[in-house]
Amino acid sequence: MDFDIFLVAPPGLETILADEAREKGFAVKGLNPGGVTLTGGWPEVWRANIELNGATRVLARIAEFRAFHLAQLDKRARKVDWAAALRPDVPVRVEATTKHSKIYHAKAAVQRIERAIHEELGAAISKDAPVQIKARIDDNLVTISVDTSGESLHKRGHKLFTGKAPIRETMAALFLRQAGFTGAEPLVDPMCGSGTFVIEAAEIALGLKPGRDRAFAFEHLASHDPDAVAVRNKAEAPITTNLRFYGFDRDAGAVKGATENAARAGVSGVTAFARAPLSELQRPEGPPGLVMVNPPYGGRIGDRKPLFSLYGALGQVLRDRFKGWRVGIVTNDGGLAKATGLPLLPPGPPVAHGGLKVKLYRTGSL
Ligand SMILES: C[S@@+](CC[C@H](N)C(=O)[O-])C[C@H]1O[C@@H](n2cnc3c(N)ncnc32)[C@H](O)[C@@H]1O
């Protein structure tokens, strides 16, 4: 039986995630602030976790009912078919939010739902449980979902070195898609830090599934079928194997860390990292592609003034040496983006990132 599957997305990038989901064969039902709703069953839940580069987490909606007071919540929570999703031998924890509802005390709601699960299904309730139930009470409508991901999906299991201000893998993948990257062109990140854009790009090009090397909460659910999931885990046919994805940084530690991250991700064969300040950046041999960069932010690392010359130098180097390439710049500061002097298209919507709002500024072919 099909149900709603909610993909959590960074606010501002919902449409890009919906595009990815459609392209990968999911039935997109609608967009909401902070996510995308699909329709599907457990196989789609597994596949969404394993195959979507851009989703932050995947929630399976297992029940929905009205509750105007706690006794009603208690009664209706006991009627939920918990056994269809949860296992009695696997501990569970519950988290609740409430908004515009008569039940306004989230903790009391959590307590009722936990008690219902414990008494009706027999599962233990524990703070460190591998499975989490998310209850949302909005306008007296209670929506019960299972978090099928566990750890946030940006944790692919490869990036042990994170550097100073890493971008999340999920967000990097969505920005790459927003910049028109499909895996069929080379990529250069001249300030690569931990190598996120380069590694994500290489994985997309090689058809490697983002969830191939990690564990998921869905493995602890009643619906889990290890054989079915093993098949899903197989790599897709690569889009390309003869393109290269390059990362440069002036910081030797970043280059070493990015190289190690790429090796752990299994993409060393198509990636190359080298220590180089921006001034020494050279266009790689071969066809033009995409320069994707996330330079130091205004107001986060260092202050803004020296950044004007850095962004200016970036624009100059790209205009002089990267004819025919497109550029994508992720930054929180439109003034700095403008200081590149590049012919920027209207930017994408603001996206929350570690306390900042960043946007993708991109160009057509230079
Ligand atoms: C915001 S971080 C990039 C983070 C990266 N996207 C990641 O996911 O890890 C900016 C990077 O720019 C590098 N950088 C700053 N000035 C540079 C320059 N002049 N030439 C090359 N790299 C530079 C820093 O060393 C830092 O790693």
The ligand as a MOL file (V3000), in Angstrom:
LIG
                    3D

  0  0  0     0  0            999 V3000
M  V30 BEGIN CTAB
M  V30 COUNTS 27 29 0 0 0
M  V30 BEGIN ATOM
M  V30 1 C 34.4060 27.9340 2.5680 0
M  V30 2 S 35.8510 26.9770 2.3160 0 CHG=1
M  V30 3 C 35.3340 25.8110 1.0720 0
M  V30 4 C 34.6730 24.6210 1.6770 0
M  V30 5 C 34.4210 23.4990 0.6950 0
M  V30 6 N 33.3700 23.8180 -0.2410 0
M  V30 7 C 34.0930 22.2240 1.4510 0
M  V30 8 O 33.0070 21.6890 1.2770 0
M  V30 9 O 34.9090 21.7720 2.2850 0 CHG=-1
M  V30 10 C 36.9260 28.0600 1.4170 0
M  V30 11 C 38.2690 27.4770 1.0400 0
M  V30 12 O 38.9600 28.4500 0.2550 0
M  V30 13 C 40.3530 28.2800 0.4660 0
M  V30 14 N 41.0360 29.5080 0.0120 0
M  V30 15 C 40.9670 30.7520 0.5300 0
M  V30 16 N 41.7000 31.6060 -0.1740 0
M  V30 17 C 42.2700 30.9150 -1.2000 0
M  V30 18 C 43.1420 31.2350 -2.2740 0
M  V30 19 N 43.5830 32.4680 -2.4460 0
M  V30 20 N 43.4930 30.2630 -3.1360 0
M  V30 21 C 43.0430 28.9850 -2.9680 0
M  V30 22 N 42.2300 28.6180 -1.9470 0
M  V30 23 C 41.8520 29.5640 -1.0800 0
M  V30 24 C 40.4290 28.0070 1.9580 0
M  V30 25 O 41.6560 27.3500 2.2850 0
M  V30 26 C 39.1870 27.1440 2.2040 0
M  V30 27 O 39.5190 25.7780 2.1670 0
M  V30 END ATOM
M  V30 BEGIN BOND
M  V30 1 1 1 2
M  V30 2 1 2 3
M  V30 3 1 2 10
M  V30 4 1 3 4
M  V30 5 1 4 5
M  V30 6 1 5 6
M  V30 7 1 5 7
M  V30 8 2 7 8
M  V30 9 1 7 9
M  V30 10 1 10 11
M  V30 11 1 11 12
M  V30 12 1 11 26
M  V30 13 1 12 13
M  V30 14 1 13 14
M  V30 15 1 13 24
M  V30 16 1 14 15
M  V30 17 1 14 23
M  V30 18 2 15 16
M  V30 19 1 16 17
M  V30 20 1 17 18
M  V30 21 2 17 23
M  V30 22 1 18 19
M  V30 23 2 18 20
M  V30 24 1 20 21
M  V30 25 2 21 22
M  V30 26 1 22 23
M  V30 27 1 24 25
M  V30 28 1 24 26
M  V30 29 1 26 27
M  V30 END BOND
M  V30 END CTAB
M  END
